[in-house]
Amino acid sequence: MSDAIDVAIIGAGVIGTSLAHELARRGAGVLVVERDSPGRRATWAAAGMLSPFGEAATDGRLVELAEESLDRYAGFVHALREQTGIDVEYRTNGKLHVAYTAAEAENLRRLAAGPFAARLQANLVAPEAARELEPELAEGIECALLVGRDHRVNNRLLAQALAAAAARAGAVIRTGTPTAGIAAAGGRVTGVRLSSGQVLPARQVVIAAGSWSGDIEGIPQALPIFPVKGQMLAIDGRARINGRSGRTPISRVVHGRGAHLIPREDGRILVGSTVEEVGFRTGPTPRGVRWLIESATALVPTLADLPLVETWAGFRPGTPDQLPIIGPDPDLEGLCYASGHLRSGILLAPVTAQTLADLLLEGTRHELLMPFGIERFRSRP
Ligand SMILES: Cc1cc2nc3c(=O)[nH]c(=O)nc-3n(C[C@H](O)[C@H](O)[C@H](O)COP(=O)(O)OP(=O)(O)OC[C@H]3O[C@@H](n4cnc5c(N)ncnc54)[C@H](O)[C@@H]3O)c2cc1C
């Protein structure tokens, strides 16, 4: 294995490229094998919200991992800016949850009185104050909750920056190169086997192939990862910036009527997203797009007359317990997983990359990663 690379990573989404960047920055020889172009799958389709308590569900172990990742985000994007010159539009002006029914209001009040409120920096906001913060919200607000510890990033720019930074740090990214499986001998990994049949030798291999991770051959037991489809659309708020008011329809992330509205720096308003278990059925559907439009315009009625500029769909990598799989394979030395990040892979990228780099380079398995091992899905005789 003298000509073997230190770490081969299968998949150049946000997870694979963050890890490649972190490893290469620390001096490791890294090869990323990507069948398409970097960051063009779930990473490209995402909304870019960094919500430790929202997108990351309510599992305490995941919240802990997500909070840690959020704490690392400012340093993560600062390093990318320094190394690539790309501003990934990291913004920290919070998220406004808006309740229009008594039941929704009750939920927000419960959250505001609950144990996470201080950590969330979550404060109830009266209806009039909510409309002062976001004047174009529909009338009829019961109450609102402003969550300060809820940030955002432009995930498409992030994908570009990560691939550029990884390459600049010395990682090799082979695009247009599908991997068929893992090569192994004597109970340990020896490399990756491309679909062409060629084997690229590597001392360690990380599977970061998103929703397709379970298709990689040679894994000791089937990987329980499946696609969870999400549809989104974008409305062009620039028409308004150029118009009489000079302001965009919203200025921070707003959640209400079941949907999220996410402002981008170029004036676009993203609307997301559906959550569908329909396999790999690609593309937006009339039903999905109709739901997004109805939810968005019920929340901010002025959106209804602005240009609809894009619709898209992507596949979140799901697992049976909705938690990611991050860590080593106990049955095949040198094989690691970094997949199954479902609704929070953009948020979890820094902590995944940094703790996994500690594991791969120093053999240290961080306490934070313990709940996310593949062992939890392994049947033992
Ligand atoms: C609509 C939507 C909204 C979302 N919103 C958010 C959000 O607001 N915040 C958040 O944190 N997360 C969000 N997510 C989730 C987030 O996008 C994912 O968790 C994250 O992008 C997963 O990254 P990944 O690198 O594991 O997968 P991907 O980005 O899918 O990358 C996997 C890569 O592996 C490659 N690959 C697959 N198989 C092979 C093979 N055999 N050989 C070589 N390469 C292969 C693919 O081509 C792809 O480039 C959202 C997702 C969707 C779909």
The ligand as an SDF file (V2000), in Angstrom:
LIG
                    3D

 53 58  0  0  0  0  0  0  0  0999 V2000
  -35.0740   20.6240   -0.1190 C   0  0  0  0  0  0  0  0  0  0  0  0
  -33.9830   20.4540    0.9060 C   0  0  0  0  0  0  0  0  0  0  0  0
  -33.8100   21.4260    1.8790 C   0  0  0  0  0  0  0  0  0  0  0  0
  -32.7830   21.2890    2.8260 C   0  0  0  0  0  0  0  0  0  0  0  0
  -32.5910   22.3000    3.7220 N   0  0  0  0  0  0  0  0  0  0  0  0
  -31.5640   22.2110    4.6090 C   0  0  0  0  0  0  0  0  0  0  0  0
  -31.3040   23.2780    5.5010 C   0  0  0  0  0  0  0  0  0  0  0  0
  -31.9680   24.3190    5.4590 O   0  0  0  0  0  0  0  0  0  0  0  0
  -30.2790   23.1430    6.3850 N   0  0  0  0  0  0  0  0  0  0  0  0
  -29.5150   22.0090    6.4470 C   0  0  0  0  0  0  0  0  0  0  0  0
  -28.6110   21.9370    7.2920 O   0  0  0  0  0  0  0  0  0  0  0  0
  -29.7480   20.9680    5.6010 N   0  0  0  0  0  0  0  0  0  0  0  0
  -30.7420   21.0470    4.6940 C   0  0  0  0  0  0  0  0  0  0  0  0
  -30.9950   20.0150    3.8340 N   0  0  0  0  0  0  0  0  0  0  0  0
  -30.2400   18.7620    3.9970 C   0  0  0  0  0  0  0  0  0  0  0  0
  -28.8570   18.8480    3.3760 C   0  0  0  0  0  0  0  0  0  0  0  0
  -28.9680   19.3360    2.0630 O   0  0  0  0  0  0  0  0  0  0  0  0
  -28.2080   17.4500    3.3620 C   0  0  0  0  0  0  0  0  0  0  0  0
  -28.2560   16.8750    4.6470 O   0  0  0  0  0  0  0  0  0  0  0  0
  -26.7460   17.5450    2.9320 C   0  0  0  0  0  0  0  0  0  0  0  0
  -26.6040   18.2870    1.7430 O   0  0  0  0  0  0  0  0  0  0  0  0
  -26.1650   16.1530    2.7260 C   0  0  0  0  0  0  0  0  0  0  0  0
  -24.8840   16.3270    2.1820 O   0  0  0  0  0  0  0  0  0  0  0  0
  -24.1090   15.0800    1.5890 P   0  0  0  0  0  0  0  0  0  0  0  0
  -22.7670   15.5760    1.2010 O   0  0  0  0  0  0  0  0  0  0  0  0
  -24.1950   13.9340    2.5370 O   0  0  0  0  0  0  0  0  0  0  0  0
  -24.9870   14.6240    0.3190 O   0  0  0  0  0  0  0  0  0  0  0  0
  -25.0770   15.1920   -1.1720 P   0  0  0  0  0  0  0  0  0  0  0  0
  -25.0100   16.6680   -1.2100 O   0  0  0  0  0  0  0  0  0  0  0  0
  -26.2390   14.5150   -1.8200 O   0  0  0  0  0  0  0  0  0  0  0  0
  -23.7270   14.6730   -1.8170 O   0  0  0  0  0  0  0  0  0  0  0  0
  -23.4750   13.3010   -2.0660 C   0  0  0  0  0  0  0  0  0  0  0  0
  -22.5380   13.2470   -3.2580 C   0  0  0  0  0  0  0  0  0  0  0  0
  -22.1480   11.8870   -3.4910 O   0  0  0  0  0  0  0  0  0  0  0  0
  -22.0950   11.6730   -4.8830 C   0  0  0  0  0  0  0  0  0  0  0  0
  -22.2010   10.2390   -5.1270 N   0  0  0  0  0  0  0  0  0  0  0  0
  -23.2680    9.4420   -4.8470 C   0  0  0  0  0  0  0  0  0  0  0  0
  -22.9980    8.1690   -5.2040 N   0  0  0  0  0  0  0  0  0  0  0  0
  -21.7400    8.1640   -5.7120 C   0  0  0  0  0  0  0  0  0  0  0  0
  -20.9150    7.1320   -6.2590 C   0  0  0  0  0  0  0  0  0  0  0  0
  -21.3300    5.8560   -6.3410 N   0  0  0  0  0  0  0  0  0  0  0  0
  -19.6810    7.4780   -6.6880 N   0  0  0  0  0  0  0  0  0  0  0  0
  -19.2310    8.7780   -6.6060 C   0  0  0  0  0  0  0  0  0  0  0  0
  -19.9920    9.7830   -6.1180 N   0  0  0  0  0  0  0  0  0  0  0  0
  -21.2300    9.4760   -5.6650 C   0  0  0  0  0  0  0  0  0  0  0  0
  -23.2690   12.4700   -5.4250 C   0  0  0  0  0  0  0  0  0  0  0  0
  -23.1280   12.7480   -6.8120 O   0  0  0  0  0  0  0  0  0  0  0  0
  -23.2040   13.7160   -4.5560 C   0  0  0  0  0  0  0  0  0  0  0  0
  -22.4370   14.7480   -5.1290 O   0  0  0  0  0  0  0  0  0  0  0  0
  -31.9650   20.1350    2.8350 C   0  0  0  0  0  0  0  0  0  0  0  0
  -32.1180   19.1720    1.8330 C   0  0  0  0  0  0  0  0  0  0  0  0
  -33.1130   19.3250    0.8700 C   0  0  0  0  0  0  0  0  0  0  0  0
  -33.2490   18.2920   -0.2220 C   0  0  0  0  0  0  0  0  0  0  0  0
  1  2  1  0
  2  3  1  0
  2 52  2  0
  3  4  2  0
  4  5  1  0
  4 50  1  0
  5  6  2  0
  6  7  1  0
  6 13  1  0
  7  8  2  0
  7  9  1  0
  9 10  1  0
 10 11  2  0
 10 12  1  0
 12 13  2  0
 13 14  1  0
 14 15  1  0
 14 50  1  0
 15 16  1  0
 16 17  1  0
 16 18  1  0
 18 19  1  0
 18 20  1  0
 20 21  1  0
 20 22  1  0
 22 23  1  0
 23 24  1  0
 24 25  2  0
 24 26  1  0
 24 27  1  0
 27 28  1  0
 28 29  2  0
 28 30  1  0
 28 31  1  0
 31 32  1  0
 32 33  1  0
 33 34  1  0
 33 48  1  0
 34 35  1  0
 35 36  1  0
 35 46  1  0
 36 37  1  0
 36 45  1  0
 37 38  2  0
 38 39  1  0
 39 40  1  0
 39 45  2  0
 40 41  1  0
 40 42  2  0
 42 43  1  0
 43 44  2  0
 44 45  1  0
 46 47  1  0
 46 48  1  0
 48 49  1  0
 50 51  2  0
 51 52  1  0
 52 53  1  0
M  END
$$$$
